[in-house]
Amino acid sequence: MSDGPFISDISSRIWDIRYRYRESGRIIDLTVEDTWRRVARALAEVERQDKEIWERRFYQILEGFRFLPGGRILAGAGTSHRVTLFNCFVMGEVEDALDGIFEALKEGALTMQQGGGVGYDFSTLRPSGEPARGVGVTASGPVSFMRIWDSMCATILSTGARRGAMMATLRCDHPDIEIFIAAKRDPGALRHFNLSVLVTDDFMRAVRADADWPLVFPLSGGESTGEVVERAWSGSSTPRRCRVLRRVGARALWDRIMRATYDYAEPGVIFIDRVNRMNNLWYCEQISATNPCGEIPLPHYGACNLGAINLTQFVRRPFTVDGDLDLEGIAATVATAVRLLDNVYDLSRFPLQKQANTARASRRVGLGLTGLADALAMLGIRYGSPESFALGEKVMRAICHSAYRASIELAREKGTFPAFQAEPYLAGEFIRSLPEDIVQGIRRYGLRNSHLTAIAPTGTISLLANNVSSGLEPIFDWEYTRRIRETDGGFSEVRVDDYACRQFRLQHGEDASLSAAFIRVGEIAPEAHIRMQAALQAHVDNAISKTINVPVEFDFDSFRSIYEKAYDMGLKGCTVFRPNPVTGQVLLADSGAVERSCCSIEREAD
C-alpha cells in the first residue's frame, strides 16, 4: 500500500518520541525496522527452541504495521530500561484504614513509575461522614482520597516517567455515589482519572421500575445496625451484610449519571454483573475494576497484555468493486501474535511481585483490531450500515477463533495457564459459545491463556501506523488537528490526515471526490455505534473500549437512552462524549467539531 513504513510525518514523529530506543542519549534504533527487529528478537529469546524461526515470524507480523503490540512492548522489549511491558494493571483492594490506603497509593506510584496505568475500585472505602474505625474521627470518603492519587500521578509524571493513566470505579449502591458522579464537574479535578460507575443488574431493574434504591456499606462491627441487606460487595467472594444508610430514587440516580455524562463526559458505566457472569475465570475471580480504558476487566493485581491486528493491511484491491479482506491472512497473523503476546509474560518485569503472580496465573491476552473504519471505507462499506456490522462481526469472529486455536496449540506445547481447571472453565458462558472443535480442544489440551480478545483504544499506536482509524471507532475526519505530548511533557498541535482518505487520493488523485463509503463520526447515529460494539462484543471475552460521540446539540432525552440501549444489547460498558467546556479537546476538525475518546492519547498508558 505504500513505498515505505511511514507515509506521514506524524507517524515517524510518534515513533521517534515514544518507541525509538535511546540509551544514555545515544540512538540505538536507527530505523523503525530496527525497532521491529529489537522487539522480535527479545520476545523470541524466551522460546526454548527455534528462536531464529520465531524471531523471523514475529518480525514478519510487525513489519508494515500488520500487528501492533501494546506500546509498552514496542518501547521496552529488548532494552535495558527497567520498565514493565504491560500497559496497565488493576491494583489490590484499597483497605479501609489509613495505612492500607497509603500502601495502595505506594503500590500505584511504583507501578506508574515503570510505565503502567492503574485501575482501582474505591468502593471499599467508607462513605464521608461515617465514623472511622477506632480513631474517633469521621471518614472523608473515597473521592477525597482519589485526589491524593491524582496528585501522586501528576508528581510521577513530573519526574519524566511515562504518562500515567488511572481508572476509578465506585459501586452504584455506595453512599458516596452522588459525590463520585459529580467529581469531575470542576475542570481541574481528577484530571488523571477516568471514572466509571459499577452498575448492577438489580440497579437497572430498579431504574426501570422507578423503585427506591438503598445506598449501603458493609458492617464492620460496632455500628448501630438499623436496616441490613446482603450485597456481593467489592473485595469479598461471598455476600456481605450491609447497613442501609439512606435510600434514593433509582431513576433519579440514573438521571444524575446521565446528566453528568451529558455535561462533562464522565462517568462511564460498567455493567459489572455481566462482566463477572461472562468472565472465563468466573470460578476463581471477582472483578470490580478495569484498566484505565475499560477494555480489560481484571482481578486484584491483574495485568493487561494488549495488541491489535491492523485491518487496513489486509484489504485486497482497495477502492475497487472486487475488493475484499484477507481473512486467512488475518487468522495466520493472529496465531503468531498470540504467541508473541504470551512470551511477554516470560520477558517482562513487574513492578510488584503480586502482579507477577496474578498475571502469570492467567496469562491473559487482549488481542483485538484497529483500522476497522478505514478498512470499511477501503472496501466500499459505509460505517453504520448493516453490511458494516456484518463484516465487523465476521472479522472479530475470525480473530477470536484463531486466537483460541493458537492458545490450545500453545497449551499442548508449553502447558496451560496455572489457574486452568477444565470443568468449571468449560462451563463458562463465553466458552460455551465457541465452536465445538475449540471446546473439545480445550477439553483435551487446555489453554495457554485464560482470555484472548479485547478491543482497546489504539490512539498512539494507530498514529504510529500512519494514522489508521483507532480500534473500532469511526473515522473522525479526513484532515484534522491533533494534540500530542512531546518528550518534555508539553503539548503540540499537528495536522494529520486519515489513512484511508490518503490512500484513496493517492489512487484517484488529490482532487477526486471521496466515495459514498467515507463517513465521519459526526454523521453516525449513536445507535449505530452501539450496534457495532455489540456485533464485536459477541467474540470478545474481555471487553471493548468504545466512545459514542454525539453532537453538542443532541437533546438530553435522546442522550439518556443510549446507556440503556447499551445494556439491552449486551455490552459490558459504555462511554459517551458530547462536546463540552469542561473536558477540553484532543482532535479538532476543520469544521470546528471536537472528538475525545474515553482515554485520550495524553491519558492512555501506551
MIPADREN-135550 format. One line per field, with one value per residue (C-alpha): residue number from 1; x, y, z. Coordinates in pm, 1 decimal, padded with zeros to 6 digits, always signed. Example, Ala and Ser with C-alpha at 12.3 -4.5 7.8 and 13.67 -1.06 7.14 Angstrom:
BEGIN
kollo	(1/2)
xx	(+01230.0/+01367.0)
yy	(-00450.0/-00106.0)
zz	(+00780.0/+00714.0)
***
This chain:
BEGIN
kollo	(1/2/3/4/5/6/7/8/9/10/11/12/13/14/15/16/17/18/19/20/21/22/23/24/25/26/27/28/29/30/31/32/33/34/35/36/37/38/39/40/41/42/43/44/45/46/47/48/49/50/51/52/53/54/55/56/57/58/59/60/61/62/63/64/65/66/67/68/69/70/71/72/73/74/75/76/77/78/79/80/81/82/83/84/85/86/87/88/89/90/91/92/93/94/95/96/97/98/99/100/101/102/103/104/105/106/107/108/109/110/111/112/113/114/115/116/117/118/119/120/121/122/123/124/125/126/127/128/129/130/131/132/133/134/135/136/137/138/139/140/141/142/143/144/145/146/147/148/149/150/151/152/153/154/155/156/157/158/159/160/161/162/163/164/165/166/167/168/169/170/171/172/173/174/175/176/177/178/179/180/181/182/183/184/185/186/187/188/189/190/191/192/193/194/195/196/197/198/199/200/201/202/203/204/205/206/207/208/209/210/211/212/213/214/215/216/217/218/219/220/221/222/223/224/225/226/227/228/229/230/231/232/233/234/235/236/237/238/239/240/241/242/243/244/245/246/247/248/249/250/251/252/253/254/255/256/257/258/259/260/261/262/263/264/265/266/267/268/269/270/271/272/273/274/275/276/277/278/279/280/281/282/283/284/285/286/287/288/289/290/291/292/293/294/295/296/297/298/299/300/301/302/303/304/305/306/307/308/309/310/311/312/313/314/315/316/317/318/319/320/321/322/323/324/325/326/327/328/329/330/331/332/333/334/335/336/337/338/339/340/341/342/343/344/345/346/347/348/349/350/351/352/353/354/355/356/357/358/359/360/361/362/363/364/365/366/367/368/369/370/371/372/373/374/375/376/377/378/379/380/381/382/383/384/385/386/387/388/389/390/391/392/393/394/395/396/397/398/399/400/401/402/403/404/405/406/407/408/409/410/411/412/413/414/415/416/417/418/419/420/421/422/423/424/425/426/427/428/429/430/431/432/433/434/435/436/437/438/439/440/441/442/443/444/445/446/447/448/449/450/451/452/453/454/455/456/457/458/459/460/461/462/463/464/465/466/467/468/469/470/471/472/473/474/475/476/477/478/479/480/481/482/483/484/485/486/487/488/489/490/491/492/493/494/495/496/497/498/499/500/501/502/503/504/505/506/507/508/509/510/511/512/513/514/515/516/517/518/519/520/521/522/523/524/525/526/527/528/529/530/531/532/533/534/535/536/537/538/539/540/541/542/543/544/545/546/547/548/549/550/551/552/553/554/555/556/557/558/559/560/561/562/563/564/565/566/567/568/569/570/571/572/573/574/575/576/577/578/579/580/581/582/583/584/585/586/587/588/589/590/591/592/593/594/595/596/597/598/599/600/601/602/603/604/605/606)
xx	(+00000.0/+00294.2/+00653.1/+00789.0/+00686.6/+00600.0/+00379.0/+00314.8/+00539.9/+00328.9/+00389.1/+00766.8/+00749.3/+00541.7/+00793.3/+01079.9/+00909.5/+00754.7/+00912.0/+01261.4/+01526.0/+01785.4/+02047.5/+02220.4/+02133.2/+02265.9/+02020.7/+02009.0/+01711.6/+01822.7/+01503.2/+01160.5/+01278.5/+01537.5/+01254.0/+01064.2/+01382.0/+01461.0/+01112.8/+01103.7/+01444.4/+01369.8/+01039.2/+01180.4/+01465.5/+01232.9/+01147.9/+01302.4/+01385.0/+01366.7/+01449.6/+01559.3/+01242.6/+01020.9/+01223.4/+01163.4/+00791.9/+00748.8/+00929.6/+00704.2/+00385.4/+00534.5/+00664.0/+00443.9/+00235.2/+00031.3/+00030.5/+00059.2/+00159.8/+00090.0/+00303.5/+00497.5/+00610.7/+00730.0/+00908.4/+01057.7/+01123.4/+01490.8/+01607.0/+01797.7/+01523.9/+01377.4/+01017.3/+00717.9/+00595.0/+00235.6/+00032.2/-00197.1/-00286.6/-00575.9/-00435.2/-00516.9/-00801.7/-00789.8/-00818.0/-01049.3/-00773.5/-00518.3/-00215.8/-00392.0/-00487.0/-00131.8/+00009.5/-00222.1/-00104.7/+00258.8/+00191.0/+00023.9/+00318.5/+00567.2/+00358.1/+00323.3/+00692.8/+00760.5/+00510.2/+00193.9/-00150.5/-00362.5/-00724.1/-00879.3/-01216.0/-01272.1/-01595.7/-01417.2/-01365.9/-01637.0/-01851.4/-01789.5/-01928.8/-01920.6/-01712.4/-01361.2/-01271.3/-01126.8/-00982.5/-01271.6/-01293.5/-01518.9/-01424.6/-01367.4/-01488.6/-01345.7/-01335.2/-01118.4/-00857.6/-00882.8/-00749.8/-00433.7/-00392.5/-00441.0/-00167.0/+00061.2/+00011.2/+00095.7/+00410.1/+00520.7/+00471.6/+00683.4/+00980.1/+00982.6/+00812.7/+00578.6/+00231.7/+00009.4/-00347.8/-00587.3/-00936.3/-01151.6/-01470.1/-01740.5/-02044.9/-02385.4/-02505.1/-02216.3/-02342.1/-02092.8/-02204.3/-02352.3/-02024.5/-01839.2/-02074.4/-02017.5/-01643.2/-01524.8/-01764.6/-01467.5/-01240.6/-00931.4/-01043.6/-00914.0/-00770.4/-00558.5/-00856.8/-01122.5/-01433.6/-01687.4/-01985.6/-02020.3/-02382.0/-02554.5/-02845.0/-03051.2/-02994.7/-03103.8/-03420.8/-03483.4/-03434.7/-03693.7/-03936.2/-03881.9/-03811.0/-03625.4/-03258.3/-03072.6/-02726.2/-02530.6/-02193.1/-02067.5/-02092.6/-01756.2/-01876.8/-01977.9/-02232.1/-02588.3/-02729.1/-03068.5/-03182.9/-02946.6/-02926.0/-02686.1/-02470.5/-02198.7/-01958.1/-01622.3/-01332.4/-01542.1/-01612.4/-01926.7/-02219.1/-02162.9/-02412.5/-02450.9/-02620.3/-02864.4/-02758.6/-03029.9/-03248.3/-03272.8/-03486.3/-03310.3/-03430.1/-03324.0/-02975.9/-02956.7/-03050.4/-02770.3/-02522.8/-02669.2/-02670.1/-02307.4/-02203.5/-02403.1/-02244.4/-01881.1/-01839.8/-01798.2/-01859.0/-01890.1/-02067.6/-01950.2/-02221.2/-02037.2/-02270.5/-02240.2/-01862.7/-01841.9/-02101.0/-01915.2/-01567.2/-01389.6/-01240.4/-01574.1/-01487.4/-01179.2/-01202.6/-01417.9/-01382.5/-01470.5/-01233.1/-01077.2/-00765.4/-00781.7/-00967.2/-01208.6/-01132.1/-00972.0/-01171.5/-00921.1/-00896.6/-00672.2/-00316.1/-00415.7/-00234.2/-00338.7/-00129.8/-00258.5/-00217.0/-00418.3/-00446.0/-00428.2/-00709.6/-00602.5/-00301.4/-00527.8/-00752.5/-00700.6/-00775.8/-00889.2/-01138.8/-01244.3/-01569.9/-01397.1/-01202.0/-01207.4/-01047.8/-00783.5/-00937.4/-00689.4/-00401.3/-00562.0/-00605.4/-00242.1/-00121.1/-00338.2/-00182.8/+00167.3/+00053.6/-00088.5/+00249.5/+00428.1/+00198.0/+00222.0/+00600.6/+00562.9/+00482.5/+00822.9/+01020.0/+00860.3/+00945.2/+00661.6/+00656.8/+00522.8/+00561.5/+00185.3/+00131.0/+00368.8/+00191.8/-00159.6/-00073.4/+00114.9/-00164.5/-00398.4/-00163.1/-00445.5/-00411.5/-00612.3/-00585.0/-00810.9/-00825.1/-00765.0/-00832.5/-01183.5/-01341.4/-01062.1/-01086.2/-01460.9/-01408.1/-01141.6/-01394.3/-01672.9/-01878.4/-02029.5/-01973.5/-02312.7/-02470.0/-02592.2/-02301.2/-02053.4/-02192.6/-02184.0/-01822.6/-01713.3/-01869.4/-01712.9/-01364.7/-01383.0/-01512.1/-01210.0/-00971.3/-01132.9/-01144.3/-00791.4/-00665.9/-00831.3/-00698.3/-00348.6/-00372.6/-00479.4/-00169.8/+00046.9/-00100.8/-00023.4/+00337.0/+00409.3/+00136.6/-00182.4/-00214.1/-00182.1/-00539.6/-00692.6/-00950.0/-01114.0/-01470.0/-01554.0/-01368.1/-01564.6/-01886.7/-01820.4/-02083.4/-01843.4/-01659.3/-01988.6/-02048.7/-01731.9/-01728.1/-01728.3/-01375.1/-01239.2/-01436.1/-01308.0/-00954.1/-00972.1/-01110.3/-00822.4/-00523.6/-00637.8/-00545.4/-00227.8/-00421.9/-00740.7/-00866.2/-00764.1/-00959.5/-01016.6/-01057.2/-00856.2/-00839.5/-00525.0/-00470.6/-00093.0/-00007.3/-00267.1/-00092.5/+00233.1/+00077.8/+00020.0/-00290.7/-00529.9/-00867.3/-00843.1/-00979.9/-01341.6/-01401.9/-01533.5/-01313.8/-01305.8/-01238.3/-01038.5/-00793.0/-00774.3/-00552.4/-00434.0/-00265.7/+00029.9/+00257.3/+00622.7/+00923.1/+00946.4/+00588.6/+00446.3/+00189.9/+00196.2/-00072.9/-00009.7/-00205.4/-00291.0/-00490.3/-00681.8/-00505.8/-00788.2/-00852.8/-00486.0/-00475.5/-00789.2/-00637.2/-00307.7/-00504.6/-00756.9/-00589.0/-00583.6/-00895.6/-01104.9/-01427.2/-01437.3/-01669.2/-02000.7/-01839.0/-01646.9/-01836.9/-01723.6/-01805.9/-02037.9/-02258.6/-02315.6/-02616.9/-02542.6/-02734.4/-02501.2/-02204.1/-02376.1/-02468.3/-02109.5/-01982.0/-02246.2/-02160.1/-01797.9/-01867.0/-02005.3/-01648.0/-01465.0/-01400.1/-01252.3/-01429.3/-01429.9/-01323.6/-01558.3/-01663.0/-02002.4/-01964.7/-02274.8/-02301.8/-02333.5/-02694.3/-02802.0/-03101.7/-03084.3/-03393.5/-03237.5/-02899.1/-03024.5/-03146.2/-02802.1/-02673.4/-02994.3/-02966.6/-02607.0/-02724.4/-03001.3/-02761.4/-02531.9/-02241.7/-02010.9/-01962.5/-02027.4/-01878.9/-02037.8/-01876.6/-02063.6/-01850.6/-01847.6/-01638.9/-01515.6/-01313.3/-01141.7/-01046.9/-00789.1/-00893.1/-01014.2/-01172.1/-01168.4/-01541.7/-01471.8/-01611.0/-01424.9/-01377.1/-01241.8/-01219.1/-01272.6/-00897.1/-00735.2/-00374.1/-00245.4/-00415.6/-00368.5/-00087.8/+00082.7)
yy	(+00000.0/+00239.6/+00295.8/+00274.1/+00221.7/+00587.5/+00782.7/+01071.3/+01293.5/+01246.2/+00870.9/+00896.4/+01163.9/+00938.2/+00658.7/+00893.0/+01033.2/+00717.7/+00398.1/+00463.3/+00314.2/+00550.4/+00461.1/+00738.5/+00984.6/+00756.7/+00646.2/+00266.5/+00219.2/+00394.7/+00297.6/+00163.1/-00167.7/-00172.0/-00129.7/-00423.8/-00633.2/-00544.2/-00643.0/-00962.6/-01075.7/-01007.0/-01194.5/-01486.8/-01521.1/-01672.8/-01963.2/-02293.8/-02385.4/-02245.1/-01894.0/-01774.6/-01906.7/-01726.4/-01407.9/-01411.2/-01480.8/-01212.4/-00964.0/-01051.5/-00962.9/-00641.7/-00535.3/-00285.2/-00237.8/-00552.9/-00626.9/-00353.5/-00477.8/-00260.2/+00049.6/-00067.3/-00371.9/-00156.7/+00084.0/-00161.8/-00504.7/-00564.1/-00252.9/-00212.7/+00008.1/-00119.8/-00096.1/-00323.6/-00439.2/-00440.6/-00131.5/-00138.1/-00305.3/-00328.0/-00278.0/-00452.6/-00382.7/-00039.4/-00130.4/+00090.7/+00211.2/+00489.2/+00259.9/+00040.6/+00342.4/+00472.6/+00126.8/+00111.7/+00459.6/+00349.1/+00042.0/+00261.0/+00501.8/+00218.4/+00079.0/+00412.9/+00482.7/+00178.8/+00290.2/+00104.8/+00259.4/+00156.5/+00087.2/+00094.3/+00018.0/+00267.4/+00106.0/-00047.7/+00295.6/+00402.1/+00699.1/+01055.3/+01146.3/+00791.6/+00717.1/+00597.6/+00275.5/+00315.7/+00669.1/+00891.6/+01089.2/+01079.7/+00941.2/+01184.2/+00938.6/+00778.2/+01090.0/+01277.8/+01002.7/+00990.2/+01346.8/+01218.7/+00960.1/+01232.1/+01444.3/+01142.4/+01072.1/+01432.0/+01409.3/+01085.3/+01244.5/+01542.6/+01307.2/+01220.4/+00883.1/+00755.5/+00906.5/+00787.0/+00680.1/+00576.5/+00430.3/+00476.1/+00278.0/+00302.2/+00084.9/+00226.0/+00149.2/+00316.9/+00608.4/+00848.5/+00765.1/+01111.7/+01277.9/+01042.9/+01121.4/+01495.1/+01472.5/+01599.4/+01889.5/+02106.2/+02128.3/+02094.8/+01796.1/+01439.2/+01505.7/+01189.6/+00964.0/+00806.2/+00740.2/+00459.4/+00357.2/-00015.5/-00071.7/-00391.5/-00577.0/-00503.9/-00133.6/-00145.9/-00328.7/-00065.4/+00213.5/+00062.0/+00001.4/+00355.9/+00195.4/+00317.3/+00226.2/+00161.8/+00309.4/+00077.3/-00005.6/-00329.7/-00372.9/-00392.1/-00436.3/-00181.0/+00008.4/+00052.0/-00171.9/-00039.8/-00186.1/-00451.8/-00609.0/-00854.5/-00745.5/-00908.6/-00631.1/-00539.3/-00728.9/-01021.7/-01353.3/-01402.6/-01163.6/-00911.0/-00781.5/-00412.6/-00131.6/+00082.5/+00443.1/+00601.2/+00548.8/+00738.6/+00701.8/+00464.9/+00656.7/+00987.9/+00846.9/+00711.7/+01054.9/+01207.6/+00977.0/+01065.6/+01439.4/+01433.5/+01242.6/+01481.2/+01786.4/+01674.6/+01327.0/+01127.6/+00891.4/+00596.5/+00281.9/-00076.9/-00340.8/-00529.4/-00828.5/-00904.6/-00866.8/-01124.5/-01357.3/-01364.7/-01389.8/-01706.9/-01731.8/-01686.7/-01976.3/-01816.8/-01440.3/-01148.6/-00836.8/-00483.2/-00267.3/-00239.5/-00099.9/+00276.6/+00246.8/-00025.9/-00299.9/-00536.4/-00613.4/-00756.6/-00907.6/-00753.9/-00717.3/-00835.7/-00703.7/-00628.6/-00751.6/-00583.4/-00599.5/-00517.0/-00650.8/-00358.3/-00442.8/-00188.5/-00405.3/-00699.9/-00519.6/-00663.7/-00447.3/-00142.8/+00101.7/-00145.7/-00335.6/-00668.4/-00559.3/-00795.8/-00869.9/-01141.1/-01336.7/-01621.8/-01376.6/-01223.1/-01564.1/-01657.3/-01326.1/-01377.1/-01718.3/-01571.0/-01265.2/-01484.3/-01649.7/-01314.3/-01174.8/-01493.3/-01455.5/-01110.9/-01288.4/-01453.4/-01147.0/-00861.6/-00717.6/-00647.3/-00350.5/-00576.7/-00947.9/-00970.9/-00852.9/-01115.2/-01390.9/-01288.2/-01213.9/-01538.9/-01740.2/-01649.7/-01529.8/-01307.1/-01172.8/-00885.7/-00925.1/-00701.3/-00493.2/-00142.6/+00038.6/-00105.4/+00214.7/+00270.8/-00089.0/-00049.3/+00264.9/+00087.2/-00190.3/+00048.8/-00021.0/+00266.8/+00253.9/+00214.3/+00014.9/-00343.8/-00456.7/-00287.0/-00466.3/-00798.6/-00755.5/-00633.0/-00939.8/-01168.8/-01026.3/-01038.4/-01395.2/-01491.5/-01319.7/-01483.4/-01835.1/-01819.7/-01689.7/-01970.6/-02235.9/-02089.2/-02087.8/-02455.0/-02538.9/-02337.3/-02526.0/-02851.1/-02738.7/-02535.4/-02617.6/-02449.2/-02129.4/-02224.0/-02128.5/-02356.5/-02606.2/-02786.0/-02845.7/-02502.4/-02329.5/-02519.6/-02431.1/-02060.0/-01871.3/-01734.4/-02063.2/-02244.5/-02008.8/-02119.5/-02374.5/-02738.2/-02807.4/-02533.3/-02660.0/-03012.6/-02884.7/-02705.1/-03019.0/-03225.4/-02987.9/-02688.3/-02329.4/-02130.4/-01805.7/-01760.3/-01474.0/-01384.9/-01094.8/-00727.7/-00410.3/-00119.2/+00248.1/+00232.4/+00608.8/+00630.8/+00306.6/+00387.3/+00719.9/+00525.6/+00307.0/+00608.7/+00728.5/+00444.7/+00481.1/+00383.9/+00045.6/+00010.3/+00387.1/+00562.8/+00796.6/+01130.3/+01348.8/+01343.3/+01604.0/+01749.7/+01885.0/+01653.1/+01737.4/+01519.0/+01509.8/+01586.8/+01432.6/+01730.2/+01673.3/+01968.4/+01951.9/+02048.3/+02054.0/+01876.7/+01837.1/+01478.1/+01308.7/+00983.0/+00677.2/+00555.5/+00905.4/+00947.0/+00611.4/+00697.1/+01021.4/+00854.6/+00610.2/+00851.4/+01190.6/+01475.2/+01638.2/+01321.6/+01326.7/+01069.4/+00775.1/+00742.0/+00482.2/+00757.1/+00876.3/+01081.3/+01024.7/+01326.1/+01171.2/+00843.3/+00793.2/+00684.8/+00359.8/+00265.1/+00299.3/+00067.7/-00183.6/-00203.4/-00255.7/-00521.2/-00702.2/-00735.9/-00799.7/-01143.2/-01251.3/-01058.3/-01241.3/-00936.2/-00611.7/-00322.7/+00036.6/+00245.8/+00609.6/+00704.7/+01057.5/+01278.6/+01639.9/+01928.4/+01992.7/+01632.8/+01656.9/+01510.5/+01289.1/+01107.3/+01100.5/+00933.8/+00629.8/+00546.6/+00367.1/+00167.0/+00053.7/-00047.3/-00256.2/-00417.3/-00503.5/-00699.2/-00457.4/-00472.5/-00098.3/+00228.6/+00576.6/+00872.1/+01201.9/+01521.4/+01833.0/+02047.6/+02322.3/+02105.3/+01828.7/+02018.3/+01861.0/+01634.2/+01631.7/+01943.6/+01915.4/+02188.2/+02222.8/+02302.8/+01970.8/+01809.4/+01447.5/+01285.1/+00920.3/+00758.5/+00760.3/+01018.7/+00989.5/+01212.3/+00985.2/+00642.4/+00423.5/+00324.3)
zz	(+00000.0/+00049.7/-00056.0/+00297.3/+00658.2/+00717.6/+00480.7/+00717.6/+00925.4/+01239.4/+01231.9/+01218.3/+01486.9/+01715.8/+01663.7/+01749.0/+02061.3/+02204.3/+02072.7/+01940.4/+02168.4/+02306.3/+02565.3/+02759.3/+02484.4/+02209.2/+01939.0/+01912.8/+01677.1/+01358.2/+01174.6/+01264.0/+01117.5/+01394.9/+01646.0/+01497.8/+01495.0/+01856.5/+01973.7/+01766.0/+01888.1/+02254.4/+02250.6/+02052.2/+02300.7/+02562.8/+02331.5/+02433.1/+02073.8/+01719.6/+01841.6/+01496.0/+01334.9/+01584.4/+01559.2/+01184.8/+01225.0/+01488.8/+01266.1/+00972.8/+01158.6/+01297.9/+00956.7/+00778.5/+01094.5/+01030.0/+01401.9/+01662.8/+02009.2/+02310.3/+02333.3/+02637.6/+02438.6/+02149.0/+02380.3/+02628.2/+02478.6/+02414.0/+02600.0/+02923.0/+03069.9/+03396.1/+03281.5/+03255.8/+02915.9/+03038.8/+02960.6/+03261.9/+03589.6/+03828.1/+04174.2/+04501.0/+04736.9/+04895.1/+05262.0/+05468.5/+05701.6/+05665.2/+05648.5/+05389.4/+05180.3/+05167.9/+05097.8/+04795.0/+04695.5/+04714.2/+04500.0/+04240.4/+04236.9/+04185.9/+03903.4/+03723.1/+03766.3/+03546.4/+03282.3/+03382.0/+03407.4/+03706.4/+03792.7/+04140.6/+04291.5/+04572.0/+04690.2/+04990.3/+05148.5/+05391.9/+05292.9/+05402.3/+05741.9/+05877.0/+06187.9/+06101.3/+06274.3/+06623.5/+06590.7/+06695.4/+06368.2/+06066.3/+05726.4/+05439.6/+05173.0/+04858.2/+04641.0/+04890.9/+04870.7/+04491.0/+04493.1/+04661.1/+04385.2/+04124.7/+04281.9/+04304.0/+03934.5/+03844.1/+04057.8/+03894.0/+03552.1/+03654.0/+03706.0/+03336.1/+03376.1/+03108.3/+03108.4/+03389.4/+03331.1/+03604.2/+03630.9/+03939.7/+03990.3/+04254.7/+04311.4/+04224.2/+04578.6/+04763.6/+04976.5/+04814.4/+04461.8/+04402.7/+04508.0/+04271.9/+03983.4/+04024.5/+04098.7/+03760.5/+03722.6/+03820.4/+03510.6/+03729.2/+03935.6/+03897.1/+03551.4/+03554.8/+03625.2/+03410.2/+03621.2/+03583.2/+03792.8/+03864.4/+03758.3/+03875.1/+03719.2/+04029.3/+03981.5/+03617.7/+03722.1/+03989.5/+03734.0/+03504.6/+03789.7/+03919.7/+04257.9/+04563.9/+04571.6/+04901.2/+04945.3/+05172.5/+05323.3/+05480.4/+05856.4/+06028.8/+06385.5/+06644.0/+06431.8/+06539.1/+06273.1/+06160.5/+05828.1/+05693.1/+05345.3/+05182.5/+04889.6/+04681.2/+04780.1/+04633.5/+04784.5/+04908.9/+04739.0/+04948.1/+05015.2/+05293.0/+05547.0/+05471.9/+05660.0/+05463.2/+05519.8/+05305.9/+05002.5/+04675.9/+04367.3/+04126.4/+03822.3/+03977.4/+04044.5/+03690.2/+03557.3/+03766.3/+03593.4/+03254.6/+03323.6/+03438.9/+03127.6/+02910.9/+03072.8/+03113.1/+02959.0/+03281.3/+03447.5/+03214.9/+03324.7/+03367.5/+03379.5/+03646.3/+03692.2/+03321.5/+03341.9/+03621.0/+03468.5/+03134.2/+03288.2/+03175.0/+03524.8/+03699.4/+03928.2/+04086.3/+04037.2/+04139.8/+03927.4/+04032.0/+03827.6/+03484.1/+03326.9/+03255.5/+02924.6/+03030.9/+02777.5/+03029.5/+03345.4/+03590.8/+03938.4/+04202.8/+04068.6/+03721.1/+03412.1/+03054.9/+02765.1/+02450.4/+02075.3/+01764.0/+01411.1/+01167.6/+00926.5/+00664.0/+00581.4/+00491.1/+00241.0/-00106.0/-00410.4/-00210.5/-00361.6/-00631.0/-00678.7/-00610.6/-00303.7/-00006.8/+00328.4/+00359.8/+00648.2/+00610.6/+00640.1/+00947.8/+01109.0/+01041.8/+01184.8/+01494.1/+01557.5/+01562.6/+01760.8/+02038.0/+02078.9/+02077.2/+02347.8/+02553.6/+02553.4/+02711.3/+03039.9/+03039.7/+02933.9/+03124.5/+03462.8/+03702.0/+03939.8/+04218.2/+04285.4/+04346.9/+03989.9/+03854.5/+04047.2/+03941.5/+03579.1/+03523.4/+03683.6/+03396.1/+03117.6/+02985.7/+02633.3/+02487.7/+02111.6/+01904.7/+01592.0/+01469.7/+01144.5/+01117.3/+00986.1/+00734.6/+00614.5/+00565.7/+00356.8/+00151.0/+00083.2/-00012.9/+00300.3/+00494.6/+00873.3/+01039.9/+00757.1/+00809.2/+00590.3/+00823.5/+01129.7/+00945.2/+00834.5/+01177.0/+01339.0/+01078.6/+01128.8/+01508.9/+01494.5/+01280.5/+01523.8/+01826.0/+01688.7/+01551.5/+01888.0/+02082.6/+01844.5/+01874.6/+02255.4/+02253.7/+02049.8/+02286.8/+02581.8/+02406.1/+02357.8/+02672.6/+02922.9/+03039.5/+03239.6/+03610.8/+03708.3/+03443.5/+03573.3/+03285.2/+03407.1/+03551.9/+03269.4/+03005.5/+03189.1/+03135.6/+02938.8/+02678.4/+02634.0/+02569.4/+02274.4/+02091.8/+01804.8/+01907.2/+01781.2/+02007.5/+02307.8/+02250.4/+02201.4/+02535.9/+02697.0/+02562.4/+02589.4/+02792.6/+02707.0/+02745.3/+02809.8/+03011.0/+02790.5/+02438.1/+02288.9/+02371.2/+02168.1/+02303.3/+02205.4/+01991.9/+01983.0/+01977.8/+01801.9/+01533.2/+01480.5/+01455.3/+01183.7/+00957.5/+01138.4/+01074.1/+01242.9/+01609.3/+01723.7/+01612.7/+01615.6/+01305.4/+01102.6/+01281.9/+00977.8/+00656.4/+00787.0/+01134.3/+01409.2/+01683.7/+02010.8/+02106.6/+02409.0/+02342.0/+02517.5/+02753.9/+02873.9/+02683.5/+02404.5/+02040.0/+01773.0/+01444.6/+01124.2/+01035.7/+00764.7/+00773.7/+00630.8/+00406.8/+00273.9/+00191.4/+00011.5/-00187.0/-00310.4/-00392.6/-00608.8/-00761.4/-00748.0/-00497.9/-00643.7/-00658.2/-00458.3/-00182.7/-00236.8/-00052.4/+00176.9/+00354.7/+00660.6/+00959.2/+01321.8/+01336.0/+01069.2/+01255.5/+01483.0/+01842.5/+01796.0/+01510.5/+01747.7/+01993.6/+01725.8/+01604.7/+01957.8/+02019.3/+01693.9/+01800.4/+02171.4/+02084.9/+02008.3/+02281.0/+02607.7/+02781.3/+02686.8/+02439.5/+02484.4/+02271.2/+02280.4/+02142.2/+02012.5/+01992.8/+01875.4/+02120.0/+02014.9/+02090.9/+02323.7/+02673.7/+02645.2/+02349.8/+02520.1/+02839.1/+02642.8/+02499.9/+02808.7/+02846.0/+02484.5/+02552.1/+02846.0/+02641.3/+02357.3/+02587.5/+02623.1/+02923.7/+02945.2/+02771.8/+02742.1/+02562.9/+02469.6/+02392.9/+02333.4/+02646.4/+02808.2/+03097.7/+02932.1/+02653.1/+02323.6/+02162.6/+01797.7/+01617.2/+01273.9/+01014.4/+01076.1/+01442.5/+01568.0/+01854.1/+01946.2/+02254.3/+02345.6/+02684.5/+02727.9/+02506.3/+02399.5/+02677.9/+02934.3/+02779.2/+02903.4/+02580.9)
***
